[in-house]
Amino acid sequence: MNETRTASTGRAQDRSTIPAVSIRGLRKSFGDFTAVDGIDLDIRPGEVFGLLGPNGAGKTTTINMLSTLLTIGGGVAEIFGVDVARNPHRVRQRIGVTGQYASVDEKLTGRENLRLIARLQGLSRSAAQSIAAELLDEFGLEKAADKPLSTFSGGMRRRLDLAVSLISRPPLIFLDEPNMLKGDTYRASYLQCTGGVIASKQHPRSAGV
């Protein structure tokens, strides 16, 4: 698994000296298969960090452990100084996650999806309406906001999925296999984060690119 880094510009770089992500000896096994074998890394606030590798390299497993979707098999991982294994609830308050598959409801419109998730996160009705409108505009979905998701293209659904992960304006987001997200979407998502972005993607060679 390879690593790529992109330095950001602007005020996000000076917000904190605490690493957005700090990992020491991170491991995970499934039976006799070792998916992640002793990763060490630090990711600075304001940094865009990429995990590159072929299928089975452990990219998704690493992200799932950091985002509390999988228990950590060994080692230590911290998000903004918060231990992932010991304080998963506090970690979830600091992150947004966009997985490989859309988390939106196909039976609802884009606006309804955003308002629903916002309400589930504890926002008032008016606040949910406001953040939904803001995100639809930021991701260029305002014209399709009140259409059913069955009319959305694949790229539009992924943009909506990413917008969902930004409802709480988390300081850090995880993107798993963001192949369908274009450059403008990356910029829009990153501008909403004060911490950074971690993306995993299949290595171009293994994808035949």
C-alpha positions in Angstrom: 0.0 0.0 0.0 1.5 3.3 -1.1 1.0 6.8 0.4 0.4 10.1 -1.3 0.3 13.5 0.3 -1.0 16.9 -0.9 -0.3 20.0 1.2 -3.2 22.4 1.6 -3.1 26.1 1.7 -4.9 28.6 3.9 -5.8 28.8 7.6 -6.4 25.0 8.1 -2.7 24.5 8.2 -2.3 26.5 11.4 -5.2 25.3 13.4 -3.5 22.7 15.5 -0.2 21.0 16.2 -2.0 17.8 17.2 -1.9 15.3 14.3 -5.3 14.8 12.6 -4.4 11.1 12.5 -1.6 9.3 14.4 -1.1 5.6 13.9 1.5 3.3 15.5 1.7 -0.4 14.7 -1.9 -0.7 13.3 -2.8 -4.3 12.6 -5.8 -6.3 11.6 -6.2 -10.0 10.8 -9.1 -12.1 9.7 -8.3 -15.7 10.7 -5.0 -16.6 9.2 -5.1 -13.6 6.8 -3.3 -10.4 7.8 -5.1 -7.5 6.1 -3.1 -4.7 7.9 0.4 -5.4 9.2 1.9 -2.7 11.4 1.2 0.7 9.8 2.9 3.8 11.3 2.0 7.3 10.1 1.1 10.8 11.1 -1.3 13.0 9.1 -1.2 16.7 9.7 -4.3 18.9 10.1 -5.1 20.5 6.7 -3.5 17.7 4.8 -5.0 15.6 2.0 -3.6 12.0 2.4 -4.1 9.2 0.0 -3.8 5.4 0.4 -3.0 3.7 -2.9 -2.7 -0.1 -3.5 -4.2 -3.1 -5.3 -7.3 -4.9 -4.1 -6.6 -6.6 -0.8 -3.8 -4.2 0.2 -5.7 -3.2 3.4 -6.9 0.3 2.4 -10.6 -0.2 3.3 -9.7 -2.1 6.4 -7.5 0.7 7.6 -10.2 3.3 7.0 -12.8 1.1 8.7 -10.6 0.8 11.8 -9.9 4.6 11.9 -13.6 5.4 11.5 -14.6 2.9 14.2 -16.4 0.6 11.8 -14.0 -2.2 12.6 -12.3 -3.0 15.9 -8.6 -2.4 15.9 -6.6 -5.7 15.9 -3.4 -4.2 17.3 -1.5 -1.0 17.7 -2.7 2.4 18.6 -4.7 4.9 16.4 -5.7 8.5 17.5 -7.9 11.0 15.7 -7.0 14.6 16.9 -5.5 13.0 20.0 -8.5 10.8 20.8 -7.8 7.1 21.1 -10.0 5.3 18.5 -10.3 2.0 20.5 -11.0 3.6 23.9 -13.2 6.5 22.8 -15.0 5.5 19.6 -18.0 7.8 20.3 -15.8 10.9 20.6 -14.0 9.9 17.4 -17.3 9.6 15.5 -18.1 13.2 16.5 -14.9 14.4 14.7 -15.2 12.5 11.4 -17.3 12.1 8.3 -17.2 8.9 6.2 -18.0 8.3 2.5 -17.8 4.6 1.8 -17.5 2.6 -1.4 -21.3 2.3 -1.7 -23.9 5.1 -1.5 -25.5 5.5 1.9 -28.5 7.5 0.6 -32.1 6.3 0.3 -33.2 5.6 -3.2 -36.8 6.4 -2.4 -36.1 9.9 -1.3 -35.1 13.1 -3.1 -31.7 14.6 -2.6 -33.1 17.3 -0.3 -35.1 14.8 1.7 -32.0 12.6 2.2 -29.9 15.5 3.6 -32.7 16.7 5.8 -33.3 13.2 7.2 -29.7 12.6 8.1 -29.4 16.1 9.6 -32.4 15.4 11.8 -31.0 12.0 12.9 -27.9 13.9 13.9 -29.9 16.1 16.2 -30.4 19.3 14.1 -33.6 21.2 14.4 -36.0 21.2 11.5 -35.0 24.7 10.4 -31.2 23.9 10.8 -31.7 20.7 8.8 -33.4 22.6 6.0 -30.6 25.2 6.0 -27.7 22.8 5.9 -29.4 20.7 3.2 -29.8 23.8 1.0 -26.2 24.9 1.6 -24.8 21.5 0.7 -27.0 21.1 -2.4 -25.6 24.4 -3.7 -22.0 23.6 -2.8 -22.1 20.3 -4.7 -24.0 21.6 -7.7 -27.1 19.6 -7.0 -29.7 22.4 -6.4 -31.4 21.9 -9.8 -32.0 18.2 -9.1 -32.6 18.6 -5.3 -36.3 17.7 -5.4 -36.1 14.9 -8.0 -36.1 11.2 -6.9 -32.6 9.6 -6.7 -33.7 7.2 -9.5 -33.1 10.1 -11.9 -29.6 10.9 -10.6 -26.4 9.8 -12.5 -23.8 7.8 -10.6 -21.6 10.9 -10.2 -24.5 12.8 -8.7 -25.3 10.1 -6.2 -21.7 10.0 -5.1 -21.7 13.8 -4.7 -24.8 13.6 -2.6 -23.2 10.8 -0.5 -20.2 13.0 0.2 -22.5 15.9 1.1 -24.2 13.6 3.7 -20.8 13.0 5.3 -20.3 16.8 5.6 -23.6 17.6 7.3 -21.9 18.0 10.7 -19.0 19.9 9.2 -16.5 17.4 10.6 -12.8 18.3 10.9 -11.8 15.1 9.1 -13.4 13.0 6.4 -12.6 9.6 5.0 -13.3 8.7 1.4 -13.1 5.1 0.3 -12.6 4.4 -3.4 -13.6 8.0 -4.5 -13.1 7.1 -8.2 -16.3 8.8 -9.3 -15.6 12.1 -7.5 -14.3 14.7 -9.9 -11.8 17.4 -9.1 -14.4 20.1 -8.3 -16.0 17.7 -5.8 -12.7 17.1 -4.0 -12.2 20.9 -3.7 -15.7 21.5 -2.5 -15.4 18.7 0.1 -12.0 19.8 1.3 -13.1 23.5 1.8 -15.7 22.3 4.3 -13.0 20.5 6.5 -10.7 22.1 8.9 -8.7 19.0 9.5 -8.0 17.1 6.3 -9.1 14.4 3.9 -8.0 10.7 3.8 -8.8 8.9 0.5 -8.2 5.3 -0.5 -8.1 4.3 -4.1 -7.1 1.3 -6.1 -3.6 1.8 -7.6 -3.8 2.8 -11.3 -1.7 -0.1 -12.4 -3.9 -2.7 -10.7 -6.9 -1.0 -12.3 -5.5 -1.1 -15.8 -5.3 2.6 -16.1 
